[in-house]
């Protein structure tokens, strides 16, 4: 397309999409509805396990060709590229990169590296899309897209199976469009045909974090340039975490490059506490069972006094186990979706 001066102005020819829990149905509907003449390249990251058939599944219903990401492949309009397991999908200039860089928000592939590198390479030509998912991967990347002149689109949280990711984006990003999934393909097609905004100078922090995902740079000096040293440790490697203020969002990176939102750190710590409580509960239960067997053995030998002492000790261990069980039952994460930042102590007391 050309402006009044006859100069060719690119459209929004790069669409990056992130989804997680509950996102498969949304992706299936969106890809099915995208027109075969879409004037944009589409890139998709969904949190997946060690194997994935996502590209094959989406390709069965798409009017556009759907391919699994390959490192070094050129960016092609009218093609959907899907991230595979174990590597971040990144965009660099006119091609894609696959890198086994540090995990972000406990995921690889993660949404933020794709969004961030697209913003750094394509600027105002990018449309970022956040669909259904848990926690808040994609929010920092969507902010990067907006800071580099691109557009931000999110699925209507009332329409999302798991609305945490889209609500996080709405809370921290100046989102341009909110739409249910059955209208999103039409919206993206319309936006792709519009002239893109001018790309501002790419902020240094976005360029630096893009290099971490690409494994081009990750040093202690780098994290110091991104934020301030915090008292917290990395849930992945136990290294020091640097605290990054990203607009209204609090994020963290370690010297290895692992990246987290504050909510992701909290979730990881909650899982760690759960594992510790489960191990402690099992230890108390096993001690109680073993001491009771010892008491039974002493009874058989008519050592009743020693047997009584052992039974008393077993009761103590069972009491300890019950205390741990109560702690585990009352352990619960912060529910930002409902604004439930504190537990209802009265409700806990009413529990049987």
N, C-alpha and C positions, 0 to 999 in steps of 0.2 A: 504494500500500500504506500501511497505517496502523500506528502503534505502539500500545502499551497505553493511552496517553492519548488516542487517537483522532486524533493529529496525523498528517497525511500525510507519509510519509518517502519521498523519491525513491529509486528503485533505481539500479543502475549503468546509466544510460540513454545513456551516451556511450562508444563503443568506437572507439579510434584504432589503426590498424594500419600498421606500416612494414615494407617489404620492399625488397630490392635484388637483387643478382645471385643467380640461382637461385630467386627468390621467386615467379615467375609461376605455376609449377606448384602451389606451396603456396597461393597466393591463389585459384587456380582451384578447388582442392579445398575450401578453407575456405568460399568464397562459395557453392559448390554445396550444401554441407551445412547452412548456416545456415537455420533455420526461417522460414517466411513470417510468423509472428506474433512475431518477435523484438521485445521491448519496449525497443529501443535504436536510436539513430542510429549508423551505422557510417561511419567516414571512413578512406580508404586513401591512403597516399602510397607510390609506388614510384619509384625512380630511373629516369628515362626520358629519351629524347632530345628532339629538337625536334618530333617528332610522336608521337602515341600513340593507339592504339585500345583501350586497356586497359578503359575503361568499357564499350565495345561487346562486347569479348570476355567480360568477366565477366558482363555482363547476359544473355548467351545461356543461361546455366546456373543463374541465381540465381532463387530463389523470391521474393526481395525486389527491388523496383525499384532499378536501378543508374543513377546519373546522373553526368554530368561536373560538377565543381564550378563554381558561379557565385558571384561576389561579391555579398554581401547576401542570399543565399538563407536562409530560415529553417531552423533545425535541425528535422528531422522524424524521429520514431521510425519504425522499420521501413523506412528508406531507406539505401542505400549510396551515399556520395558519394566520387568518385574524383578525385584531383588531376590536372590536366592539365599540359602542358609549360610551362616558363618562369616559373612563378609559385608561390610558397609557398601552400599551403592552410592557413589559420588559422581558429581558432574565437574569436569574440568575443561574449560574452553568449549571445544566442539565435540567432545567425546566423553564416554563414561569411564569410571575407574572402579575397580573392586579392590578393597583393601581390608585386611584383617587388623584394623586399627583398634584402639582401646574401646571397650564397650561403653555405651552411653545409656544411662538409666537402666542398667543391667541387661541391655539388649544389644545384639549384633546379628543382623542389621538393625539399626535404629533409625528413627525418622529424622531427628535433628541433623545428623551429618548430611543427609541428602538435601534437606531444605537449605542448610547453611551454605553448602558448596554451590548449589544452584544459584543462590542469592549472590555469592561472591563472583561467579562466572557469568551469569546472565542478567543480573540486575533487575531493571524494570520490566523485563520480558517475562518474568516468572509469576505464575499463579500458584500459591500454596493452598493445599486442601487438607483439612484435618477431619477425619471421620471417627466413628465409634472406637472407644478404647478406654482402658483403665489408666489411672494416674495422669501424667501430663507430658509424655514424650510428644514432641511436635510443637510445643508452645514456644520454646526458645528459637527453634528454626523458623517458625512463622514470624516471630518478631524480627529475625534477621532479614527475611524476605521483605517485610514492610520497610525496614530501615534502608534497604537497597533499592526502593522504588517499586517493588512488586505489589501484587494484590493478595489479600488473605480471604479465604472462603472456608466456612465450617458447616458441618452438618447441623441441622436444628437439633439441640439437645433433647427436645421432646420426641424426636424421631430416631434417636440413636439408642441402640440396645444397651450400650454402656456409655453414659454421657460424660464421664470424668474428663477425658481428653478435650472434648469440645468445650466444656465449661471452663476448663483451665485456659484455653485459648481465648475465650470470650472475656475472661477476667484480666488477662495480662496483655492482650494484643488489641490494637485498634482494627477490628475485623471489618472488612468491606461488605461481605455478604454472608447471611445465614439462611440456609435453605434446606428443606427436607430432601431426602435422597432421590425421590421421584421427579424432582425439578432440577436437580444439580447438573445433569448432562446438558440440558438446554442452556443453563446459565453459563457453563464453561465454554460451550460452543460460541455463545454470544461474546463473552469476554475475550476469547482467543482471537476473534476477528477485529477487535478494537486496537487502535495504535497504542503501543506501550509508552509509559511515562519515561522521561529521561532518567538515566541511571546516575545517581550521585556518586561521589567518591566513596569507595567501599571502606567502611570503618575498619580500623586496624584489628580490633578484637575479633571481628568476623573472619578476616583473612588469617589471623593466627590460629583460631580454632579449626578452620578448614584444613590447615596444614597438619594439625594433630591427627585428624581423621585419616588423612592421606599418608600418615606416617612419614611426613617430610621433616617434622620438627616437633620435639616434645622434651623440654628441659625444665629444670627448676626455674631458670630465669624467665622462661615463657610464662609459667603460671603466675610468677610475681608481677608480670606486666598485665595479667588479666584480672587479678584480684589481690586480696589480702590473706595472709596465712591465718587459718582458723584453728581452734582447739580440737577439731574433730578429725577422725581418721577415716580413710577410704574403706567402704564395706567390701571392696573387691581385693585390695592388696594390703590394707592396714597402713598405708602411707599417709603422710600429712595431706590435708585438704586445703586448697585455697578457695576462699569465699568470693563469689562474683555477684555483684549487684547488676542485674539485667532488667532495667526498668523497674517494674513493681515485683519482679520475680527474683528469688534468691537461688543461686546455683553454686555448684562446687566442682572442682577438678583437682586430681592428685598429680604428683610428679610423673606418674606413668602415663597419664592422659585420661584415665577413667573419669567420666563426667556424670553428674547427677543434678536433678533438681532437689530442693530441700525435701519435698514430699517423697522422692525416691530414696533418699538417705533414711528418712524416717521409716519407710516401708521395709527397707533392708534391715534396719536395726530391730524392727518389730519381729521380723522373721528370725533373726538371730536370737532374740529373747525367747521366742517360742521354742526354738531348738534346744536352748539351754534348759528351759523349764521341763521339756519332755524328757531330756536326759536325767535331770535331777529327780523327776517323778519316778522314772524307771529305777534309778538307784535306790531310792527310799523303799519302793515296793519290793525290790529284790532283797534288800537287807532284812525287811520285815519277814518275808517268806523264809529266808535262810535261818533266821534266829528262831522262828516257830518250829522249823524242822529240828533244829538243835534242841529246843525245849522238849519236843516229842521224844527225841532219842534219850534225853536224860530221864524223862518219866519212865521209859522202858527199863532203865537201869535202876529205878527207884531212887534217883537223886532228885527228890521233889523240891528241895530248897533251891538248888541250882536251876531246875526247870522253871520255878516261879520267877526267879530273877530274869531268866531269858524271855519269858512271856511278857514281863513288864517292859523289857527293852523293846520287844516286838511292837507293843502298843505305842511306845514313843515314836518308833519309826513310822508306824501307820498314821499317827497324828501328823508327823512331818510331811508325809505324802499327801495327806488331805489339805494341808496348808498350801503346798505347791499346786495341787489340783485347783484350788480356789483362785490362786493367782493366775493360772493359765486360763481359767474360764472367764475371768474378768478382764483379761488383756484384750484390748480392741483398738484398732487404728482410728485416727482422726477421719471423720467422714466430712470432707469439704463440700461434697455435693449437697448435703442436707444442712450444712452449717453447724454440725454437731461436734464442736471442738472440745467439749468436756463431757465426761461420763455423767449419767444421771445416777448419783449416789443413792438416792432414795429408791430408784428402781432396782439397783443392785441389791439393796438390803431386802427387797421384797422377793428376790429370787429364792426358790426352794433350795 
